[in-house]
Amino acid sequence: MGVGVSLFLIAVGAVLTWAVDVQTQGIDLNTVGVILTVIGLAGLVLSLIFWGSWGGWTTVRRRDIVYDDRSPTAAPTSAHRRRVIQEDEEV
């Protein structure tokens, strides 16, 4: 369940809980609204926990590698240096 579905369930549950005033036999719409709201909130929390950029199970390790291509006797300039950023995703 994604964030969009969770927000939809929360909205439908809130409407059924607080905006609908209809008496039906065999089903209580207020209770259905509360159940949908709780399920939507639980889905939203779980979606945020497992969302890759916010949390989740994967970690990204970042390494900066600097290559120095100049000869040992050359004057130190930045023209002979290359900076490479390498990101490894671990599962």
ZITA-V187979 format. One record per backbone hydrogen bond with DSSP energy under -0.5 kcal/mol. CO is the residue of the C=O (numbers start at 0). NH is the residue of the N-H. If there is no record, write none. Layout:
# ZITA-V187979
((CO | NH) (CO | NH))
This chain:
# ZITA-V187979
((1 | 5) (2 | 6) (3 | 7) (4 | 8) (5 | 9) (6 | 10) (7 | 11) (8 | 12) (9 | 13) (10 | 14) (11 | 15) (12 | 16) (13 | 17) (13 | 18) (14 | 18) (14 | 19) (21 | 23) (26 | 28) (27 | 31) (28 | 32) (29 | 33) (30 | 34) (31 | 35) (32 | 36) (33 | 37) (34 | 38) (35 | 39) (36 | 40) (37 | 41) (38 | 42) (39 | 43) (40 | 44) (41 | 45) (42 | 46) (43 | 47) (44 | 48) (45 | 49) (46 | 50) (48 | 55) (50 | 53) (50 | 54) (58 | 60) (58 | 89) (59 | 61) (60 | 87) (62 | 64) (62 | 85) (64 | 66) (64 | 83) (66 | 68) (66 | 81) (70 | 73) (74 | 76) (76 | 79) (77 | 80) (79 | 68) (81 | 66) (81 | 83) (83 | 64) (83 | 85) (85 | 62) (85 | 87) (87 | 60) (87 | 89) (89 | 58))
